[in-house]
C-alpha cells in the first residue's frame, strides 16, 4: 500500500522532471486525505500561523483511493502534476497569479502538454473513462 512517503517521492520526481523551472516560493507538502469519489486532489495555501516567523506552505492533498496499488502510478502523477500547475500559476502558492481562474480554457492540460507530460494526461483520461463506468454501474462506493 502506498503511503505519504511514497507521495513525497512522487512529488520530488515530478518537480525535478517537469517543473524544474518554477520558483518554489514557499514549501510544498503532500499527503493522502480522506477517500473521495470525485475529488482526486487539491492544493491549499496555509498562511502564517499565530506564531511569528512560521512560513506559509502549500499542502497538496490526494484522495486516499489513490493509495491502492490498482490505481496506475501515472494517474497519481497526473493528479499531483495538476496541482503543481496550480502552484506554478499562483493559485494556493505565493507565486504571482498568472490567470484569473485556475481551470479557464484548459490551462492545466495545456501547461502539462508544454512540459512534455502529455502521456500523464492520456493515462488519466483512459483511467477516468473506466472509473466513470464503474461509478455508473454502482461498483464504486465511498
Secondary structure, 3 states (H helix, E strand, C coil): CCCHHHHHHHHHHHHHHHCCCCCCCCEEEEEECCCCCCCCEEEEEECCCCCCCCCCEEEEEECHHHHCCCCCHHHHHHHHHHHHHHHHCCCCCCCCCCCCCCCHHHHHHHHHHHCCCHHHHHHHHHHHHHHHHHHHCCCCCC
